[in-house]
Structure formats: structure tokens, C-alpha cells
Amino acid sequence: VLVAFEDKINTVVTGVIARVEPKLVRIDLGKASGIMPKSEQIEGEYYSVGSRIKVFIKGIERDDRGSQLILSRGNEGFIEYLFRQEVPELENGTVEIRGIAREAGRRTKIAVMSTVPGVDPVGTFVGGRGIRVQAVMNEIGDREKIDIINWSDNASEYIREALSPAEAVKVEINDKNAKVYVTEDQQSIAIGRQGQNVRLASKLTGYDIDIELTKAPEKKKK
């Protein structure tokens, strides 16, 4: 039966919650059922038996007892799929997603770029009055913040963007390590609650980021 789902891997389907167990949720997909392990759930999300739910088909796990469909709402692919539903410009290639880093239920950072001069990629994803990003939030719950940032092939520029909403004074890169200097008022924003902002920025950019304190650049006297 699961063969029918092989070509549905990396897509999103709607199922019905059949059972909620401490470590996983069993979901009925009609022709088959799958499991959503704790690690693939959205933190803080409540699952009730009988309710319809959208899930990302992550893969098929095979062991001695047979095969299982592994489902997810917590992975990056789910976020990408939801944006693809809302941003038609992704389909025609005007804008692209260059990276996603996610801690489900808390925060997602998504790096975007445009292939067409004059198209604002961040604005395209946010949508007029925030309508596109709001549609994604409606699905994942509004506890999860979504930071949409500009991708850049200039590493220090990309790292600055990835740390937003914090503002960096300067970025020093050495191999895959980056030292980011911020003023005192930006330090806690750069690090984020329990280190989350800097952790996601590291994941998104592929650099180990250290936040260092520096004094604000002095304004030159006129």
C-alpha cells in the first residue's frame, strides 16, 4: 500500500488524527496510516482525535515489522510547502527560497531572493498587508515567529540579515566562524531567547556565529 505514497514523499496531504500517544500521533490518510513522532510535531500544538490535519510526508521507514510512513509538521519542508501554496512567484521562478532554519512552534527563519531586478523578495513572501505570511501562520499557529530575510552571496551580509531583527556593527569571518559585534542594546536581541536567534542564524548560514559586545561607533562631530 505504501508504494502509492512513494511519489508523495516531500508533499503535504490531509489526514485524520486516529490516535494520540505520548511519543507519537497516528494519522489516518485514507489508503494508509502514518505516524508523526514527537520530533516531527510542532511544539505546543494540541492534537485531538478525529480532527483533520495537514501533514508533510517525510519518508518511509522500513524495519523487521514492515514499513511506516513518517509524517511531519515540524520540519522545514512543511514551511516551504505552505509558502509554495501562497506565493505563485515561486512557481514561475521570480523568487526562490535559499534556506530555511526552523524550531517548530517557536521560530522559523527563511532566506529568500529574487531572480528579477526590482522584485522585492521579502515583500513578495510577506504579501500585501502580510496576507501571505499570515496564511502560513494560520496553519502552524501564531506562537511560531517567521523571519523572512534577504539571502546574499556575500557571507557577512547574509549573516547580518540572518541575525535580524538585531543590528550588527561589524562581522568578521574566519573560515566557517563568524564574530558578530553588536552594541549592548542589541545583544539580547541577537542572541534571542535561550540562544534561539543566533542558533537559527547559524543553521541558516552554515557559519558558527559568536556574538561579541562592542561600543557603538562614535558619531563624528560636525
C-alpha positions in Angstrom: 0.0 0.0 0.0 2.8 2.4 0.9 4.2 2.2 -2.7 1.3 4.5 -3.6 2.9 7.1 -1.3 6.5 6.8 -2.6 5.8 9.6 -5.1 4.1 11.7 -2.4 7.3 12.0 -0.3 8.1 15.7 0.3 4.4 16.7 -0.4 1.7 17.6 2.0 -1.6 15.6 2.4 -4.6 15.9 4.7 -5.3 13.1 7.2 -7.4 12.5 10.3 -5.9 12.0 13.7 -6.6 8.4 14.7 -4.7 8.1 18.0 -2.6 10.4 20.2 0.1 8.5 22.1 2.8 10.0 24.4 5.6 9.7 21.8 3.7 9.9 18.5 0.4 10.7 16.8 -1.1 8.1 14.5 -2.8 9.7 11.4 -5.2 8.0 9.0 -4.5 9.0 5.4 -7.3 7.0 3.9 -5.4 4.4 1.9 -2.8 4.1 4.6 -1.9 5.5 8.0 1.3 7.1 9.2 3.0 8.2 12.4 4.1 11.7 13.4 6.8 11.2 16.1 7.4 13.8 18.8 10.4 15.2 17.0 8.3 16.0 14.0 5.5 17.7 15.9 5.0 21.4 16.4 5.9 22.2 20.0 2.9 23.2 22.0 0.4 22.1 19.3 -2.6 20.3 20.5 -3.8 17.2 18.6 -7.3 15.8 19.1 -8.6 12.5 17.8 -10.9 12.9 14.8 -9.7 16.3 13.7 -8.4 16.8 10.1 -4.7 17.8 9.8 -2.2 18.7 7.1 1.0 16.7 7.3 4.2 16.6 5.3 5.2 13.1 4.1 8.8 12.9 5.2 9.6 9.4 4.2 9.0 5.7 4.6 10.8 3.9 7.4 11.3 0.2 7.0 12.2 -2.3 9.7 11.6 -6.0 10.5 7.9 -5.4 11.3 7.3 -3.7 7.9 7.2 -0.1 6.7 5.8 3.1 8.3 5.0 6.4 6.8 6.8 9.1 8.7 4.8 12.3 8.8 5.9 15.8 9.9 4.5 19.2 10.7 7.7 20.3 12.4 10.3 20.1 9.5 11.4 22.8 7.1 9.7 21.1 4.2 6.3 21.8 5.7 7.0 25.5 5.8 8.3 25.5 2.3 5.2 23.7 1.0 2.9 26.2 2.8 4.7 29.1 1.2 4.5 27.5 -2.2 0.7 27.5 -1.8 0.7 31.2 -1.1 3.5 32.6 -3.3 2.8 31.9 -7.0 6.0 33.7 -7.9 7.9 30.6 -6.5 6.4 28.5 -9.3 7.4 30.8 -12.1 10.9 31.3 -10.6 10.6 35.1 -9.9 11.6 34.4 -6.3 13.4 31.5 -4.7 13.8 30.1 -1.2 17.5 29.7 -0.5 17.4 28.3 3.0 15.1 27.6 5.9 16.0 27.0 9.6 13.3 26.1 12.0 12.5 25.3 15.6 8.9 24.3 15.2 6.4 26.1 17.4 9.0 28.8 18.2 10.6 30.4 15.2 11.5 29.9 11.6 14.0 31.9 9.5 13.6 31.7 5.8 16.1 33.3 3.3 14.7 34.4 0.0 16.0 36.0 -3.2 14.5 37.3 -6.4 15.8 36.5 -9.9 14.1 39.5 -11.4 15.6 43.0 -10.9 13.2 45.3 -9.0 11.2 42.5 -7.4 11.4 42.6 -3.6 11.6 39.0 -2.4 10.8 39.7 1.2 7.7 41.7 0.3 6.6 39.0 -2.1 6.7 36.4 0.6 5.0 38.7 3.2 2.3 39.7 0.8 0.1 42.8 0.8 -0.8 43.6 4.5 1.1 40.5 5.5 -1.6 38.3 4.0 0.7 35.5 2.7 2.8 35.0 5.8 -0.4 35.2 7.8 -1.9 32.3 5.8 1.2 30.2 6.7 0.9 31.2 10.4 -2.8 30.2 10.4 -1.7 26.7 9.6 1.3 26.4 12.0 -0.1 28.5 14.9 0.8 32.1 15.8 3.2 31.1 18.5 5.8 30.5 15.9 7.5 33.6 14.6 8.6 33.7 11.0 11.5 35.9 10.0 11.8 36.4 6.2 15.2 37.7 5.2 17.1 38.6 2.1 19.6 35.9 1.0 23.0 37.2 -0.1 26.0 35.6 -1.6 28.1 37.9 0.4 28.7 36.0 3.6 28.9 38.9 6.1 25.8 40.5 4.5 23.9 37.2 4.8 25.0 36.7 8.4 23.8 40.3 9.2 20.4 39.6 7.6 20.1 36.2 9.3 20.5 37.8 12.8 17.7 40.2 12.2 15.8 41.8 13.9 19.2 42.5 15.6 21.5 45.0 14.0 25.2 44.2 13.8 28.1 46.8 13.9 30.5 44.6 12.1 31.1 41.0 11.1 34.5 39.2 11.0 34.7 35.9 9.1 37.4 33.3 9.6 36.8 30.1 7.7 33.3 28.9 8.9 33.4 31.0 12.0 31.9 34.5 12.3 32.3 37.0 15.0 29.5 39.5 15.1 30.0 42.7 17.0 26.8 44.3 18.4 26.1 47.1 20.8 24.8 46.4 24.3 21.2 47.2 23.4 21.3 44.7 20.5 23.0 41.9 22.4 19.9 40.1 23.8 18.0 40.5 20.5 21.0 39.0 18.6 21.2 36.0 20.9 17.5 35.6 21.3 15.5 33.7 24.0 17.6 30.8 25.1 20.1 31.5 22.3 17.5 30.8 19.7 18.1 33.7 17.3 21.8 33.1 17.0 21.3 29.3 16.8 18.8 29.6 13.8 21.1 32.2 12.1 24.0 29.7 12.4 21.9 26.9 11.0 20.6 29.1 8.1 24.0 30.5 7.1 26.2 27.5 7.9 28.5 29.6 10.0 29.3 29.3 13.7 28.3 32.7 14.9 29.7 34.3 18.1 28.1 37.4 19.4 30.6 39.9 20.8 30.0 43.2 22.5 31.3 46.4 21.1 30.8 50.1 21.8 28.6 52.0 19.4 30.6 53.7 16.7 31.1 57.3 17.8 29.3 59.9 15.8 31.7 62.2 14.2 31.4 65.8 15.4 30.4 68.2 12.6 
